[in-house]
């Protein structure tokens, strides 16, 4: 199953339900539900009943928490009561959650990011992957490439079709669904059929890396020479300044390292690699 990670994609659970065989989807959803119920629904309440749970075995904890949340001796002590068919918020906590929801959401996301980063140290841009921007911002990238294409005969690195400033599409060399940013050093002009065909595939580096770096370098040099520095912030960040003094070898070495690092991690996360354009789909 290939996960749709686009902006308007359905939730992961819906994709599991619609794209996997019914039996496999049901088993997977049940496993997720059981895991979340055990380790989130119940264990979130452990600090509220620390004394009562002390000394109990792991297998006894959930039953005890269920019993305590439904006890008449402490009806509103914990934030919610665990019922047989769901959770029931305790009245004394409702206003607290309503007033402080933004603080609580931020606190939760902060600790989730720390947990994920600790267990996935090689994944770059983790915060963007956790909650992607609501829209893509290709304004600077389009300006960067429009200015270059207006003054240079350029062919698409994938299809070898001639591009023009009025007829090109912008492709994220490493898919946006992985990098979750619109930095220009990862964006290349292509034809619309190529962009549609490539989708979320990782490109074949033996086929395209050299042409990618060469076109990137030419476009960067053009925009530097013509004083278009306001749209080059992404390159300043990547190369730590001094981009006007880079020769092609220095440029391509750094860019290849960045691309390959992202490529390997994306591939390990399940993105399909080795894309080669074979014509319109």
N, C-alpha and C positions, 0 to 999 in steps of 0.2 A: 504493500500500500504506500503510495506517495502522498505525503501530507501537503495540503494546500495552505501555504503560509502567506497568501496575499492579504491585502488590507481588509477586504470584505469577505474573507473566507469564513465558512461556517465554523462553529466550535469543533475542537478535536473530537469530542464525544459524538457529535453528529456525523463527522467524517468517518469515524469508526463504524457507526451504525449503518451508514449508506454505502461504504466502499468495501467492507469485509463481508465474507459469507456470514449468514445470520447466526449460525452456531458459534463461530469464532468470536463474532462481535459480542454476543450475549455473554460468553465466558469472560472476555476481556473487561467488559463493563462491570460485570459482577465482581471481578477481582479488584478493580479500581474502587468500587463502592465499599467493599469489605475493608480494604486497606485504609481508605480515608476515614471510615467510620471508627476503626480501631485506634488509629494513631492521631487523628485530628479531633473528631467529635468528642471522644472520651478524654483523651490525654490532655487536651487543652484545659480541662477542669481540675487536673491533678493538684495544682498549687492551692486551690480553694479547699481541698480536703487533705492536706498534707499529713496532719496528725492521724486522721482516720485510716489513711492508706499505708501508714508506716508498718512494715513487717509483712505485708501481703505479698504473695507470689504474683508474678506477672499475669498469670491466667485469672487471678481473682480480682484484679484492679478494676476492670471494666464493669463487672457485675456490682461491685461495691459503689462505684461512681453512679451507676444507674439507680441503685437503691437510695443513695444519699440525696440525689437531685429530686427524687420523688418523695422524700421524707417530709412529714408535716412539721417536724421539729425545726427545719431550716428552709422554709419554702422559697425565700428570695435571696438566699446567701450567694449562690452561684449565678452567673449571667443568664443561664438558660437551664431548662429542664429537659431531660432526654425522655421523650415519649416513644411509644412503640412505632409510631408512624412519622416521626420527625422531631424537630426541636421547637420548644416553646419558650420564647424570651420572657424573662421575669420582669414584671412591671417596673420594679425599682431601677432596672438597668436600661430601660428603653430610652429615656431622656438622655442618659449619659452617652449612649452610643450615637444618638442623633446629634448631640452637640459636638462631640469630639471625633466624629467619623473621619475627618481629614487627617487628624493627628494619628489616629489608629491605623488608617490605611498606609500612611507614610512610614510609620513604625514597622508595620508588617512587611512592606516592600523592602525597606532597608535591611532588615534581618534576612529576608529571603535572598536578596542579592549577595549578602555576605556568605550565606550558606552555599549558594550556587557557585560563587567565585572560588570558595575554598575547595569545593569538590570538582571544579572544572577550571583549573588554573590556566589552561592553554586557550580557552575560548575568549576571543577579543570582543569588545563592544557588548558585554553581557547585559548592561542596563537597557540598551536599545532592543536587544532580542527579547527581554522580559516584557517590555511594553513598547511596541513600535510606534513611531510617529504616526499621527492620524492621516497625514497626507505626505506625498513625496514632494520634495522641493527641487525641481530641476532647472530653475530659472538661471542660475549662474552657469551651470553646465551647458545649457542651450546657448547662452550668450558666448561662452568660451569657444564652442565648436562652430557656431554660426560665423563668428568673425574669422576663424581659420579657414573654413570651407569656402567662404566668399572670395578668398584670395589664393587658393591652392587647389589644383586638380587632385582629387583624393578618391581612392577606391575603398570599398568596404573590406576590412581585413578577413571577413568570413566568406563572402560571396564574390569578391573582386568586381562588383558592380560599382560604376561611378556614382559618387554622391554629390549633391549640390546643397547649397545653403537653404534652399526652399523645400528640399525633399530628402529628409533623413530622419532616422529614429535614434533615440539614445538607449544604449544597452549597458547594463551593469555587467562588467566582465566576470567578476565573482557575483553571483546573483544577489539582488537586493534582499530577497527573503532570508539570506544568511547574514550579510553585512549590516543590513538595516540602516544604511546611510546613503547619502547622495554625493559623496566626495568625488571630485572630478577625476582624480588619478585612477579611479576604478570604472570610469564611464567612457564609452567609445561610440562614435557614430556608426550606425549600420543602416541597412534597409529595413523596412517594416516586415517583409517576409522573414528575414533573419531573426529579428527580435521576437517575432511570434514563434518561430521554430525553436530557438534556443531556450526560451522560457526560463525555468529554474535549473537548467543543466549547467554543469561546470565545463568550460571549454577545454578542448585538448591543448595542453600547453606546448607539446612538440609542434603542433600545427600553427598555433597562433601567438605564442608569447613574443617571439622576435618582432613580428609585425605590429603587435600591440604596443610594445615599448618604443619602437621606432616612430609610430604615429603619435603617441603621447609626447615624445620628446620634441618632435617637430612643432606640434601645436603649442606646447609650453614655450618654446623658444620664440615663436611668432608673437604670442601674447606678451612676453617679457619685452621684446624689442619694441613693440608698439605701445608700451606703457599701460597695458591693461592689468595693472597690478592688483586692483581692487577685487578681481575675480580669481585670484591665485592663492587665497588663504589656505586652501586644502594642501597645496604643494609646500607652502611655507611650513605648515605643521608637520607634514610627512618628512621633509628634508631638513627640518630644524633651521630654516633660514638659508641665505646664500644660494638661492636657486639660480640666480643669474650667472654663477660661476661654475655650474655643473657641466661637465662634458658628458657625452653619451654613455661612456662606460660607467661612470659614477651613477648616473641617473638610472640606467637599466639594472645595475646591480642592486640598488636599493629597492626599486620598484618590483623587480623579480622576487626579491626576498619577501616583500610584503604580500604579493600575490600568492606565492607558493605557500606561505605560512597560513593564510586564510583558506587556500584551496585544500590543504591537507586536513585541517580541522573540519571544514564543511563536508568533505568526503567521509570522514569518520562519523559525522553526525547523520549520514544517510543521503547526502546529495549525490546525484548521479554524475559521474565525471566522464571525460573523454569525448565531449560533444564535437562533432564535425558537421558543418553545414552541407546538406546534400540536395538542396533545392527547396522551393516553397512547400509547406505542408498542406 
